[in-house]
Amino acid sequence: MSTVEERVKKIVCEQLGVKESEVQNSSSFVEDLGADSLDTVELVMALEEEFETEIPDEEAEKLTSVQDAIDYIVAHT
Amino acid sequence: MSFEGKTALVTGATRGIGKAIALALAEQGAEVAGTATSAEGAEAISAMFAEAGLKGFGLVMNVSEAASIDAGLKQVTEKAGAPLILVNNAGITRDNLLMRLKDDDWADVIETNLASVYRTSKAVLRGMAKARWGRIINISSVVAGMGNPGQANYCAAKAGVEGFTRSLAKEMSNRGITANCVAPGFIDTDMTRKLDEAQRNAMMEIIPAGRFGDPKEVAAVVAFLASDAAGYVTGDTIHVNGGMYMG
């Protein structure tokens, strides 16, 4: 079973079309990984699907980096 | 123009313009899921495709209920794959002069003709975004632009669909997804056959082409907008009305 961190990074790579080597925990989706507004929406939806959870819009807005996403998932699933 | 390997969802496909659209897309290779409001209607759509030797099937979907749309879409996706072409055609009329229009006539038309477009479009976007390709084609009406006495509800819904389509087009353009409207004029269907002789004659006078349109003439424009060739056309409304209104 993969860790939350591995699963989050895998989704980030798939959604944003970036290589695993480019994704650090500190990477910002928009600034470092080139996500646009639609990418971030799709990313949140993919995380919701993978972890079978619902992320409210006001929480989703705060998830700006890989670490933010990992922390949120760990705290809420 | 080939839709081989693509799945199309066409709402309101039992008759008229929707039926012509379903056939036109299937003739060019798409697997078409056509929706009806009853089981008999869905069976008739399946039979229509089988008779024509085309890939396609009917299903029951009530476009005014989110749960019914979700269930229908799941069925289509399991059977044929996520639809990358959506044609929102299902529509009703509840005509009356505004002074006599009932609240239900207003609500039903807004629900079935406008809110449904929001629901079905939202439901298919995920699959289209993943595929980086999609076509959403909404059937509007000439009256959205020109207005029509007795159709305040219908005109409001159709004009709403056109505005919705423009926003959707801007949101999704960089994903290879286009959204457009086709606005038919006076097409010879059950809906327009409900008009009385005097109304039909009055319509004829304002149609420069001097005849009513054929559903196939609307379907041909929809098929074009659904094609790869139309990839740079988005947010637009194409009129198919024999010249009766030019925007």
Chai-1 contact restraints between the chains, C-beta under 6 A:
chainA,res_idxA,chainB,res_idxB,connection_type,confidence,min_distance_angstrom,max_distance_angstrom,comment,restraint_id
A,E42,B,A129,contact,1.0,0.0,6.0,A-B,restraint_1
